[in-house]
């Protein structure tokens, strides 16, 4: 098979298939700058006359007749130009060939088309696919049966090509015929008659630009002279098409053309009757389908005192950053706005009482900013920043996190030293989840004073990591219920050390129970019960509030700026349904799509951290305190009444925090202890008192206690997971010898701590290993190269933790970890030796491998001890997923720099790009002089 064979129809017993040889990808590799070169595609249809014309129009290319199929070549003279010319040609009467074995270099795509009797496969292939990308269609009339046959072909293609895509592109048509030489007048009459008959069909002007009939002169002329006029007309038509494409926002670079063609090819093979949407195809994995209306409505409420023009300008510049990322194609802003933003903008504008027509002002400013982008005033972030400074009175005090610079020696960590709006000094570190990294999650159960148990487990984890490695650096999201919510807020929201949080928890419990000791005698308990009836609580809630306010400033809010951000925190509480109190915004807000999340209100209605901490202690409040009322939620009680183990909620919420992650890559659930299997909760006392059948009240009590059993909830949760995911989900908990201690049993804390110390030696190492391996992530360094039937991939294993700190922690757990493994193949790369760059101190392990298909899933693992291997967090994954997350389909550049530049790391990665030389037995001769 020739390297120029592009598309070929093949007939199998199972049906008709298309063999795709990825010629556009090969052309992309030949160009010096596929991101900045904008090729023009010409399609030549015919047989012998066509082949002769191609040899004279493009003399620098060796054009020979090929097999029956569509062929593609790059015009050699334009290889280094801004607008290379791509030459495609085929026979207009293409028919499926006999089956041939697939050699691995071609992609075989099945097609399921219902072909009418008067049509063939090539008609659909041309009208629904090729004409979307072709600039000029050149048809040789003498090869297809004369002008009448050309007219019939164009009319048939026009009927099939209506509403073929979301964008309005019409290829130009150049019909080539030999002049009869009778007279010029006769030629003009033939041309007029041809165009008149052709344009009588209403579909032709909608699908094609005005056709042009070129009648070549005959006589004693050389081939070059005879086809000179054809070359001039062809170049003129390409220039006109390029002008139209640039004006309509459809002038694709070589990189974009390659990717859009692949998407369109698969789309046409699946559903040829559906129009191909270029705009949505370009953003199909960038989270553009999320609902923006909630955030826009919130913004309009915060800035309601400002004029609509200021608000519209700010919204438009924000949409510009979202729509036109570095390396993306600059589609027409009207198409972008209609596809992604118009519906959300109209919904938000209507919700605040404005007319939907006000949305036009946003579109106007988006078009204005897009024009500046085309004039080279970008990137879009720079235009947005300029607009922020211009309208700085619009959002005074709101800081922008997208304008920082990478922290030296870190991955996806950014430092902001001043406010973008007012330029006031600011010291903030922003942690961003790498686009290919898994989510690391921790959940903490509720349990009153048994909240010491998860804190003790965290102390053991911190002890293994060492003082230089805070446990907070291993967690992306933390969910807590009841007393676990207090631990989550202290450890991960305030970023206090685990030892400090443990001491704080102990001081709070000791001080509270010293001032309000639990009743001892029967009469004291009876009086307390009577009082509870009137006060709706077993203890005085005001004292607990004062203790919490000593730990959380009454003016502190969940959405306040933190010196170090990154960990998303949620605390569960129970209103009518389970409600989450969060420090993050969901990416989508849809009814019944998960657990209702209490989104932040304007500043005057935000809930203080102290009040939210009161909610986290609702587990104690449920039995001992009255409920608490929160603005916008209502009466709240203990979150453990419905979700004492928040692991399931955390897993379901992950997709709303990071749309590309459906679930955490690693999850650690910290329990507060459970009763022995032979002593289920709530049954011990009753069984001692009565041995006969239990009554209704006891059965109701048992059911109520079982609904809060976090251990059983964890078992049901694991039943929803596959075996690969279960290996990275761990439960750290203790089992009490008999009955569980009461929620206010402060005197048994030391005994519970000793139980944790015994279990931690066994449970902590595998859980910590999963967290450490989930801190590693794989990135492709470049687009995989297709060669010899394989995709050759160059990538890098990186770490979100400082390199030397990570290596020390992993070495302490697994000193004999030997090598990384891809599937079943050992890569022979040590996780320790030469893994940390000596210059930047980041973890950087270059990897090279080859796969047969981009959609095939790969698993990257680490051999720990002996033959034991554990996958890195998030694997298995496909190469397509990495390409889409890194947006390497469109450009090798990301929106934000992931890290500071390091020549040493770059050299290590580039060395992997060198071709592997076969071993040679040749020995050089050395002569001493």
Secondary structure, DSSP 4 states (H G I P E B T S, - for coil): --TTEEEEEEEETTEEEEEE--HHHHHHHHSS-TTT---EEEEEE-SHHHHHHHHHHTTTS-----SSSEEEEE-GGGTTSSS-EEEEEE-TT--PEEP----SSSEEEE------TT--HHHHHHHHTGGGT-SEEEEEHHHHTSHHHHHHHHHHHHHHSTT-BSS---BEEEEEEE--SS-HHHHHHHHHHHHHHHHTSHHHHHHBPPPEEEEE--SS--HHHHTHHHHHHHHHHHHHHHHHHHHHT----HHHHHHHHHHHHHHHHH-TTSPB-HHHHHTTTTTTTS--HHHHHHHHHHTTTS-HHHHHHHHHHHHHHHHS-TTS----HHHHIIIIIHHHHHHHHHHTT--GGGHHHHHHHHHHHHHHHHTT---HHHHHHHHHHHTTTSSTT---SSS-EEPTT-SSEEEEEE-TTT--EEEEEEE---TTPPPEEEEE---GGGGHHHHHHHHHHHHHH-TTS-GGGG-SEEEEETHHHHHHIIIIIS---HHHHHHHHHHHHHHHHHHSPPP-SHHHHHHHHHHHHHHTSSS-HHHHHHHHHHHS-TT-BTTS--SEE--EEEEEEESSSEEEEESS--S---TTSSS-EE----GGGPPBHHHHHHHHTHHHHHHHS--EEETTTEEEEETHHHHSSTHHHHHHHHHHHSTT-SS-SEEEEE---B--TTS-TTTHHHHHH--S---HHHHHHHHHHHHT-HHHHHHHHHTTS-HHHHTTEEEE--B-SSSPPPTT-GGGHHHHHHHHHHHHHHHHHHHHHHHHHHTEEEEESSPPEEETTEEEEEEEEEESS-HHHHHHHHHHH-TT---EEETTEE----SSTT-B-TTT--BEEEEEEEES-TTSEE-EEEE-STT-EEEPTT-SEEHHHHHHHHTTTT-S--SS-SS---HHHHHHHHHHTSPPPPP----------
